[in-house]
Amino acid sequence: MKKILIIILVLLYSFQSGFAAKKKTVKNTPTSVVERLRNIETFEADFTQETTIKGFSTDHYSGKLYMVSGKHALWNYNSPYKQYYLFNENGMEFYDSSTNQVVRQTKNSSKEANVILSVLFNLKSIENNFNIISNGKSEIQLKPKVNIGLKYLILTINKSNIITGIYSEDEAGNITKINFTNIKINHSVDQKVFTIAPPKDAVIFNY
């Protein structure tokens, strides 16, 4: 489940690009990062992901990301095979087509699920959980204040002050790189996007 944690944290911080797109003069300081989070309502983007497991090979993925602040989030993979992470205020669902299995967790069913959902749906409290450091004009680093299995996140920002990439490393030394394109901020997201469902013959595990 640590892979899920990293993915959701990555998903969460991609949210920051939105307010930056509207206010291009905002400087990359810890305060401005928090302010951006407080003003993001929706986020949508295409993504490519490269994950390197320490001592093993590198895997490549691509798909689409949707989020409505405090309500829904969908990290939808279409390559190299179908899988998705679907979140709402009550819990999360993960589907993997390679095994045709679904894992469903409520926010009270495990400590990890509760941590993820607490971060995901309490964006205004990010500064209480992470140290936010500005690394010059093109990067922002976030370090967890408590051990959640993640060492840090580095956000790459372009000249328009929009986050276009994320680099993360977990406690085991595994690396994840994300690149975003076709970013849309604070626009209407069709709620039907979040009604995604696994195949009827999928094996379901409820926790």
Sequence and secondary structure as in RCSB ss.txt:
>XXXX:A:sequence
MKKILIIILVLLYSFQSGFAAKKKTVKNTPTSVVERLRNIETFEADFTQETTIKGFSTDHYSGKLYMVSGKHALW
NYNSPYKQYYLFNENGMEFYDSSTNQVVRQTKNSSKEANVILSVLFNLKSIENNFNIISNGKSEIQLKPKVNIGL
KYLILTINKSNIITGIYSEDEAGNITKINFTNIKINHSVDQKVFTIAPPKDAVIFNY
>XXXX:A:secstr
 HHHHHHHHHHHHHTTHHHHHH TT   SHHHHHHHHHH  EEEEEEEEEEE TTS EEEEEEEEEEETTTEEEE
EEEESS EEEEEETTEEEEEETTTTEEEEEETTT HHHHHHHHHHT GGGHHHHEEEEE SSSEEEEEESS SSE
EEEEEEE TTS EEEEEEEETT  EEEEEEEEEEES    GGGGG    TT EEEE 
